Amino acid sequence: MNDMEPISVNDELQEFKKQAKAYGKQILNIEKVGNGNMSAFRLFYKDAGSETVKEQFFWRHDMQKLLELFAKEAQQ
């Protein structure tokens, strides 16, 4: 990972996709849901070797928690 912190939502989402891929997740789509000052997202993804599409909602400030969950799943 580079030394520069992501500064925009798009930068953060690109970094999120990169890290999720490292944990075996194929990110199909991320869409912003709702409006207002809280950034919430709807994620569609597949696990490595699976054709099942999974859906997950997350807040921008909880991106790291979701990556931690993906990391735990990758270790199982």
N, C-alpha and C positions, 0 to 999 in steps of 0.2 A: 504494500500500500504506500502511496506517496505521502510526503510530509504535509501536504496542503490539505486543510480541512475543507470538505465540501461546503459551498457557500449558498447554493440554491437548491430548491426542491429537486430539480432535474438532476443536478450533480449528485445529490443524496440517493436518488432512485437509481442512477447508473451504478453507483458504488454498491447499493443494495443488491442489484441484479448480479453484479460480478461476484459478490460474496455468496449469494444464494446458489449460484452455479457451482462454486467451489464445494458446497455441501450436497451436491447432487440434485439440485432443483432446476427444472427447466421452466423458466418464467415465460408464460404465454402472453400475459397482458397485465398491466397495472392501470387502473383508472381512478381518477379522483371522484369521490362521492360527496354529496352535500355541498354546502357553501358556507361562507363565514370565515372566521379567523382560525378555526381548527382544521388542519389538513388531515382528512381521512381518506384511505385508499382501499380499493377492492383489488385483490390479487388473484389471478388465475395461474396455476402452476401444475406441473407433473413431477412426481418423484422419478429418479433415474430408473429406467427399465419398466416403467408403468405407463399405461395409456389412460389411466384414470385422471381426469382433470379435477383438481381440488380448488376450493375457493376459500379465501381468508380475508377478513377485514382487519385493518390496522390503522393506528394513528401515526402521524409522522414522528412524534416523539417516542413511539414504541417500536420503531424499526429495528433497533438493536436487540430488543427482547425477542422479536420474531426470528432474527438471525441466530440468537442463542438457542432457540427452540430447534431450528434447522440443524444446528451444530450437534445438539444432543441426539436428534434422530439419526444423523449421519454416523454416530458412534455406536448405534445399536446394531 
